[in-house]
Amino acid sequence: MKYHEPVLLEQSIDGLNIRPDGIYVDLTFGGGGHSREIIKNLTTGRLVGFDQDEDAESNAIRHERFIFILGNFRYVKNYLRNEGIYEIDGALADLGVSSHHFDVEERGFSFRFNSPLDMRMNKRAELTAKDILNTYSEDRLTRIFKEYGELKNSEKLGAAIVQYRAQGFIERVDDLLRAVDQCLPRQYQQKYLAKVFQALRIEVNDEIQALAEMLVQITGLLRKGARFVVITYHSLEDRLVKNLFRDGNIEGERKTDLYGAPELVYRIVNRNIIRPKETEIEMNPRARSAKLRIAERI
């Protein structure tokens, strides 16, 4: 089983505009697909790969110019400082979940298997999806499904889970499916369940806050002219990236100088979002929702 099939590989590498002597960061190493292409373009430069999942460490590239860091990219500035790196020439982030997480049954990321409700990207972390489903209040569950799953019937969903767990523990995927059965729209059940699992996964891994922290730190690390390449898969993460590239901050606030001119931080390289071609989607269905944004530090 292949660990992960990189999405928009050629377009991402081209977007980095790699200098042979530059320092680059792959913020989501995974199976190493993007990193292996980056390192082909380096002669005297260096590449640092990040991943918080210890499973990814087995894919680390054995190369004198590559460093693998087992850690969350929300701490990228401190990790790079430990390596004596204070500025970089480019960064790439392929956000979302790797195919490895969906395919390994015991990780609990997919409703295809009746696996324990885990969903931790970092297996050393404490909070699991099972903990959330069995301990969060109805209001808190409703908020998660509304904000992170963008589900219109989030209140009904939260109430159904609380009602079900009053009769027994929600431990495995089948327990969750029974708990939410009354909330499922019959026309597109799989799409709905994907949003339920997305919401739980985001909460378990604190994905949105971690992404926000990483985006701010990378912006401070990029040299003038450096490229930042980001692939997103859902509107929550894409909104943060779009705001940063367009307005220079993740909040999307347009700031101006004393003369009213916008205080830009990035120059957007691709005015139109780059999406996978149908041929790539056929080979890798995960690519269907992918959006590639490229910006250059001013």
N, C-alpha and C positions, 0 to 999 in steps of 0.2 A: 504494500500500500504506500503510495507516494504521500509524503508528509503534507505538502502544500503546493498547489499550482499557482505561481505568481500571476497576477492580473495586470494587463496593460504593461507588460514588461518592457518592450522596445520603446514605447512612448515615454515611460518613466525614466529610463536611462538616458534617452535623448534629451529629455527635459532638464536633467541635472547639469548638462553642459560641462562634463567632467574635465578637470585639469589633471594631467598626469602626476603633478606634484602636490595635489590638493589633499585636504583632510575632509573625509566624508563620514556621515553617520546614517546607518540604516536603523531606524527606530523600532522596526517591527521585523526582526530577523526571520523568525519562523523556520521555514525549510531552507532559507538561504538563497532562494532563487534570484532576488534582486541583488543581493550582496555579491554573488558570484559574477554577475555581469559588471557590477561597478568595479570590482578589483581587477578585471581584465583590462580596464582602461587606466590603471595606475602604474607608474614606473617607480617614482620615489615617494609617492603619496601614501596615506594611511586610511584605513577604513575601520570604523567601530560599529559593531552590531549589538543591538539591545534586544533582549526578550526576557520577560518575567517568568516564562514557563520553562521549568528545568528540562522538559522533553526536547526543547529546541536546542539545548546545549550539545546534544549528540550530533547535530548537523553543522556545528562550528567548522569554519574553514581553517585548514591547517596551512597558514601562510604567514610569512614574517611580517607582512604589512597589515594583518588583520588582528583585531582584538574583539573577543566576545565578552559582553557584560551581562551576567544574569541579574536582571533588575528591572524595575518599572521605569518606563521612560519619563515619568513625571519628575524623576530625580536626575535627569540627564545632565544638568549643569554641574552638580556635585560629582557625579561619576566621571565626567570628562576632566574635571579639575584634578581628580585623583590620578589621571593619566597624563597630567601636564598639558592638557589641551584647553585653551581659553577662547579660541576662534576656529570656525570651520568654514569650508568652502561649499558645503552643500549638505542637505539632509533629505531623506526620503521616509515617508510613513505610509504603509499599506494598512489602513485601519480595519476595524471589524474583527471577525473571528477567522482563524485559519481552518482549512478543510480538515486538518488533523483533529481539531477539537470536535467537529461534528461527527467525524468517522469513528472516534474511539468511544465505545459504548459507555465505559465507566465514568467518563468525564461529565456526562449528564447534560450536554449542550443541545441534544436533538430529541425530538419527540418520536423519532423512528424506533427508539429502543426503550424498554421498560427498565431504565437504569436509575440509580440513586440520583436525587436532585442535588447535584453538586454545582457545576458551572463556574468553578474557580479557574481563572487563567494561571494564577499563582497557587499551586497546590499546598504551599506553606501558609497561606492565609487562613483565617479562622472562619469567616462568614461564608455560608453556603446558601443556595437557593432554598434548601430544606429549612434552614433557620428562618429565613424571611417568611416563608409560607406558614410556618407554625407559630411564629412569635410576633410578627408585626400586627399592629392594630388595623381595623378595617379602613380607617381614614388614611393610614400610611400606605396600605396596599393600593387603595384607590389612586392615590397620588402617583405612585410608581407606574401603574398601568396607564394612567392618563399622560404623564410627562414623558416616560421612556418608551411606552408602547404606542402612544397616540391613539388609544382605543376609546371610541365614543361611549361605550357602555362600561366604563371603568368602575363606576359605583356598583353596578350589578355584579361585576366580576369580583370585586373585593368582598362584597356581602356573601357571595356564593362560596368563596374559599373559607371565610370565617364560619359559615354554617356547616360546611363539610367537616372541618377540622374539629368541630365540637363533638363529632361522633367518633373520630379517630385521627391518628397521626398521618400527615401527608409526607411520605418518605420517598416514593418512587414516582416515575413519570406517569404510570397508569393511575396512581392516586390523584395526581393533578388533573389528568384528563377527565376523570369522573367528577372531580370537584367543579370543573368549569363547563361541563357538557351542556348545561342549560343556557349558557351564555353564547354558545357557538352559533354563528350564522350558517345555515345549512349550505348556502351557495359557495362559500369560500372558507371552509374550516381550516385548511392548512395555512393559508395566509394569515388568518386570525391567530392561530396557535404560534406561528412564527413571531408575531408581535408580542404575544404573552411571554415567550421564551426570551425575546430580545430585551424586554423590560426587566425581567428577573436577572438576566446576565449583566446588564448595565449596572444594576443596583449592587449585585454581588461584587463586581470588580471596580466600582466607583469610576466607571469609564469616562463620563463626561467631565468630571472634575480633574481627573488625571490628564485627559486630553487638553483641557484648558491650561493647566500648569505647564505641560510640555510645550504648547504653542508659544507661550510667553517666553519660556526659557530659550527655546531654539531661536526665536527672533533676536534675543540678546547675544546669541553666540555667532550668528551668521555675519561674515565679513561683507563689506560693500561689494555688490556684484554676485554674491553667492545665491544659489538657487535652492528653493524649498519646494519639494514635490510631494503632494499628498493625494492619496486615493481614499475616498469615502464611500460608504455603502448605505447610510440612512441620513435623513434630514437633520437630526440632532447634531451629529458630528460635522456634517457638511456646512451647517449654518455658522459654526464657530470658525471654520477655516475660511469660508467666504468673507465673513466679517473682518478677520485679521488681514487678509490679502487686500480687501477693498478699502478698509478704514484704518488699518493699523492697530486695531484692538479687537478682542473677541466679543466685546459688547455691541459692536456695530455702531459706535458713536463717531460721527464725523467731527473731527477736531480741526480747528484752523489756527493760523498764526495771527499776529497783530494786524496783518494786512488782509485777513480774510481768506488767505490761500490755504487749501487743505494740507494738513501735516501728514504726508504720506510716508509709509514705512517700506512698502513693497511696490514694485512695478509688476502688474499682472502680465504674464507672458502669453497665456492662452486666453483670449477674450471669450471664446466659446469653450464650454466644458468638453473635455475629451472623453468619449465613451467607447467601450469595446465594440468591435465589429461583430456581426452575426456569426462569423466563422469561429471567433474566440468564444462567444457565448455558447455555441453548440458543443464545444469541447470542454468548457468550464462554466456550467450554469450559474455559479456564484458570481460571475462577472456581470450578469445582467444589470444589477443595480449600481455598478461601480461608476464613480465620477472622478476624473483626474483633473486636479488644479495645479498650476505651476506659477510661482512668483519669484521675483528677483529682489534681493535686499537692496534698498537704495542707500 
